Amino acid sequence: MIEEGTITAKPFVKWVGGKTKLLPQLLPLIPKKYEDYHEPFLGGGAFYFGLSNVGKAYLNDINQHLIAAYQHIRDDIQQILKMLKRLEKEYHSLKTLDEKKIYFLERRVEYNNLKDSNFRKTALLIFLNKTCFNGMYRENSKGDFNVPFGQHDSPTICDEKNLMAVSKKLQKAHFSSGSYDAVVRHAKKGDFIYFDPPYFPLTSTSSFTSYHASGFQKSDQERLRNVFAELKRRGCYVMLSNSATKEIREFYKGFRQIEVMAARSINSVGTGRGKIAELVILSY
């Protein structure tokens, strides 16, 4: 069984819906003890990195390039560091933001043209995430990364200390890239599952599900609720984050619901940011 302690590694990419700032509110809610850990919507991995002494961990995300990045960092961190240091050196050697923008756009084209998730694509994914607008990942309907240049003059592209810590943390992790329900089919009694899906939109125009070319619809939210209920019946500890909407409250009626306050972070207009309530649903 596993007991929780302190945070060591942190996300190596910024991802929409990242939980870093929410960890002080989320970690006290996890089970005191559990068996294996499952996270079907991994994203930037802040919640997983916030757990200590995790044994077997089954980590999944629908974005294959992101999962490949985790595997590359786990399996050959020195190769990734070498590539990132070169990208960082080349970027920082450019004198003006216009030159850096051209370099960014060239690397974005290169990234999108690399169809295989090799080490170079992983290094480019990290580079683009550190130099793009608002440090977010987004794909268009063709599956191409399309976030514009972020006007960053001297960002840290190769955070060697953290990447080494991430690699160490991932050594016991098992990775997959597929549907969230497939990854929890083998979850057993006593396991802990954390779901962090694309959130149900607060309004008809506020949905953000394009971190992958597929998307996440209302029917997917309903199916996830059914998976949540089945895992509870199986004797698993299940925790889920979502927006504090009437629909989500109704979907999970009968389950424990706790409000936490999160910082709104993807609105491009400063006045549209701030604290907003989110729901944490617990099966225990």
Buried (B, 14 or more C-beta within 10 A) or exposed (E): EBEBEEBBBBBBBBBBBBBBEBBEBBBEEBBEEBBBBBBBBBBBBBBBBBBBEBEEBBBBBBBBBBBBBBBBBBEBBEBBBEBBBBBBEBBEEBEEBEEBBEBBEEBBEEBBEBEEBEBBBBBBBBBBBBBBEBBBBBBEEEBBBBBEBBEBEEBEBBBEEBBBBBBBBBEEBEBBBEBBBEBBEEBEEBBBBBBBBBBBBBEEEBBBBBBBBBEBEEEBBEBBBEBBBBBBEBEBBBBBBBBBBEBBBEBBEEBEBEEBEBEEBEEEEEEEEEEBEBBBBBBB
